[in-house]
Amino acid sequence: MMLRLPTKLTLLTIFLTLGSLGLAGQEVVESSHPIKYHEVRLNLFALLFASELSAEYEYATAPNLSIGCTMSAYIGDKSACRLFFPTFGVMPYGRWYFGGNWFSIASPNAGFLIEVNSAIGYYDKLKNVYYSGNWLNWKRTEEIVSGTSFGIGLGAGFKYVTRNGWSAEVSLRMGRNLVKASNRNGGYIFPAISVGYRF
């Protein structure tokens, strides 16, 4: 009888010790930097060099994937460029991020990026140019038109995110218009040097 009690106490002590080790290994420590899924950005390049107000919203769907949308509007007093920025445009996109750890970027959705996008743009005062006649007597006629284009394309760039949630991005998007606003509106180019904030 006396022998069974120490055996039981020894087994109980071993069981409690092993149990406490298992509990210590499963302890959850809350991060001081919670994941921020939403981000807004302003394209400074478009504003300073093309008189285009261009803002973006991006939502992180996974640590390396996100979806977003860019809206842009021309605020200058001349007609917008037919290739770079539309008079008014919307560009939804999906992105894949990689290589952030190479630059010690601990935030998700940072580093190099590759994206697939589509662009819907309204263009004002574009030119349709027509040539007629033979090679000795070319006649050029111009027609001013306005219209909507739709295209699909790809993009690439790099994004850096600080611990406070501020972001800086350099990217370039290019695509081909499947529906043209004019006969010279075959594609679109969308350069960006942006600053933003995550929340």
C-alpha positions in Angstrom: 0.0 0.0 0.0 2.8 2.3 0.9 4.6 1.5 -2.3 1.6 2.4 -4.5 1.3 5.9 -3.1 4.8 7.1 -4.0 4.4 5.5 -7.5 1.1 7.4 -8.0 2.7 10.6 -6.8 5.7 10.2 -9.1 3.5 9.5 -12.1 1.3 12.4 -11.2 4.3 14.7 -11.0 5.7 13.5 -14.3 2.3 14.0 -15.9 1.9 17.5 -14.6 5.5 18.4 -15.6 5.0 17.2 -19.1 1.6 18.8 -19.3 3.0 22.2 -18.2 5.7 21.9 -20.9 3.1 21.3 -23.5 1.1 24.4 -22.3 4.2 26.6 -22.4 4.9 25.5 -26.0 1.4 26.5 -27.0 1.4 30.0 -25.4 0.1 32.6 -27.8 1.8 35.9 -27.8 -0.1 38.7 -29.5 1.8 40.7 -32.1 2.4 44.4 -31.4 1.9 45.0 -35.1 -1.4 43.6 -36.2 -1.9 42.8 -39.9 -3.4 45.7 -41.8 -5.5 44.7 -44.8 -6.5 48.1 -46.3 -4.3 50.5 -48.1 -4.9 53.8 -49.9 -2.3 55.5 -52.2 -1.9 58.7 -54.2 0.1 58.7 -57.4 2.5 61.7 -57.2 3.9 61.1 -60.6 0.5 61.5 -62.3 -0.3 64.6 -60.3 3.0 66.5 -60.9 3.8 65.5 -64.5 0.4 64.9 -66.1 -2.1 67.0 -64.1 -3.9 63.7 -63.3 -5.5 63.0 -59.9 -5.0 59.3 -59.4 -5.9 57.5 -56.2 -5.8 53.7 -55.4 -7.4 51.4 -52.9 -5.8 47.9 -52.2 -7.1 45.1 -50.1 -4.8 42.2 -48.9 -6.5 38.9 -49.5 -3.5 36.8 -48.4 0.1 37.6 -47.2 1.3 37.7 -50.8 -1.8 38.5 -52.8 -4.1 41.5 -53.1 -6.8 43.1 -55.2 -7.3 46.7 -55.8 -8.6 49.5 -58.0 -7.2 52.8 -59.3 -9.3 55.8 -60.2 -7.9 58.7 -62.1 -9.3 62.0 -63.4 -7.6 64.7 -65.5 -7.6 68.1 -63.8 -5.7 70.1 -66.4 -7.0 72.6 -68.9 -5.9 70.8 -72.0 -6.9 67.5 -73.5 -5.4 64.4 -71.8 -2.7 62.3 -73.4 -4.1 59.4 -75.4 -1.5 57.0 -74.2 -0.5 57.7 -70.6 -3.5 58.8 -68.6 -7.2 59.0 -69.6 -9.6 61.9 -69.0 -11.3 59.6 -66.5 -10.4 56.0 -65.9 -10.8 53.0 -63.6 -8.3 50.2 -63.4 -9.0 47.1 -61.3 -6.1 44.8 -60.7 -4.8 41.7 -58.9 -1.3 41.5 -57.5 1.3 38.9 -56.3 4.1 40.1 -54.1 7.5 38.3 -53.6 11.0 39.0 -52.4 10.1 41.2 -49.4 12.3 39.2 -47.1 15.4 40.0 -49.2 15.0 43.7 -48.1 14.1 42.9 -44.5 10.5 43.9 -45.1 8.5 42.2 -42.4 5.1 43.5 -43.6 2.9 41.3 -45.8 2.3 42.4 -49.4 5.6 44.2 -49.8 8.6 43.8 -52.1 8.6 43.1 -55.8 5.1 42.8 -57.4 3.6 41.5 -60.5 0.0 42.3 -61.5 -2.7 41.6 -64.0 -5.0 44.6 -64.7 -7.8 45.9 -66.9 -8.4 49.5 -67.8 -11.6 51.4 -68.7 -10.9 54.9 -69.8 -12.8 57.8 -71.2 -10.7 60.1 -73.5 -11.7 63.6 -74.6 -10.4 65.3 -77.7 -8.4 62.5 -79.3 -7.4 62.7 -83.0 -8.4 60.2 -85.7 -5.9 60.6 -88.6 -6.7 59.4 -92.1 -4.5 59.3 -95.2 -5.7 59.1 -98.7 -4.3 59.4 -102.2 -1.3 57.8 -103.8 2.3 58.1 -102.5 3.0 61.2 -104.6 0.0 63.0 -103.3 -0.8 62.1 -99.7 -3.7 63.8 -98.1 -4.0 63.9 -94.4 -7.3 64.6 -92.6 -7.8 64.8 -88.9 -11.0 64.3 -86.9 -11.4 65.2 -83.2 -13.2 62.5 -81.3 -14.1 61.4 -77.8 -14.7 57.9 -76.6 -14.3 55.1 -74.2 -11.6 52.4 -74.3 -11.3 49.0 -72.6 -8.0 47.0 -72.3 -6.1 44.3 -70.4 -2.5 44.4 -69.4 0.3 43.6 -67.0 2.3 45.5 -64.5 5.4 45.3 -62.3 7.0 47.3 -59.6 8.3 47.5 -56.0 6.7 48.5 -52.7 8.3 49.3 -49.4 6.2 49.5 -46.2 7.3 51.0 -42.9 6.4 49.6 -39.5 4.0 52.6 -39.0 2.0 51.6 -42.1 3.3 54.1 -44.6 4.1 52.8 -48.0 6.1 53.9 -51.1 5.7 52.3 -54.5 7.2 52.5 -57.9 5.4 50.7 -60.7 4.6 50.6 -64.4 1.5 49.1 -66.0 1.0 48.6 -69.7 -1.8 47.1 -71.7 -3.5 46.7 -75.0 -6.9 48.3 -75.7 -9.4 45.8 -77.0 -11.9 48.6 -77.5 -10.3 51.8 -78.8 -11.5 55.4 -78.2 -9.7 56.4 -81.5 -7.8 54.7 -84.2 -4.5 55.7 -82.5 -5.6 54.6 -79.0 -4.1 51.1 -79.2 -2.8 50.7 -75.7 -2.2 52.3 -72.3 0.8 53.1 -70.1 0.3 53.9 -66.4 3.5 54.9 -64.6 3.3 55.5 -60.8 5.4 56.8 -58.0 3.0 56.6 -55.1 2.8 57.1 -51.4 0.1 55.5 -49.2 -1.0 54.4 -45.8 -2.2 51.0 -44.5 -5.0 50.7 -41.9 
